[in-house]
Amino acid sequence: MTILISLLSWTIALSCHAWLQPARYHLPPVSRPIQIAMRIVRVIAPMLALGVALTAGPVAGVLVWCATFSIAGMAVAIVVERLAHH
C-alpha cells in the first residue's frame, strides 16, 4: 500500500506540474483558481509521498520515494505526450 500511495501522490504532483506549464506541453490552459490549487497540491503531494514512504523505514522509505517518483514521471510523460498530440 505504501508504494501505491507514494506512486499516486507523485503522479498527481507531476500532473499538476505539467498542467501549470500548458505552453511547454501543448495543453489547454487552466483557470487561475485551478492554478492556485495545483500549486498547493504540487507542494503537498511529494511531502505526503515521503511521509508514507518513510513508514517503511528511513533507507527503504527514501528508496521507495525516489523509485515511485521515477515511475510516476515516466507515466505522466507518456500521458502528457498522448494528450498533446490529440
Long-range contacts (C-beta under 8 A, 24 or more apart in sequence): 2-52, 2-53, 2-55, 2-56, 2-64, 3-64, 3-68, 5-48, 5-49, 5-52, 6-49, 6-50, 6-52, 6-53, 6-64, 6-65, 6-68, 7-49, 7-68, 7-71, 7-72, 9-45, 9-46, 9-48, 9-49, 9-52, 9-68, 10-45, 10-46, 10-49, 10-68, 10-69, 10-71, 10-72, 10-73, 11-72, 11-75, 11-76, 12-41, 12-45, 13-41, 13-42, 13-45, 13-46, 13-49, 13-72, 14-72, 14-73, 14-76, 15-76, 15-79, 15-80, 16-41, 16-42, 16-45, 17-42, 18-76, 18-80, 25-80, 25-84, 26-84, 27-80, 27-83, 27-84
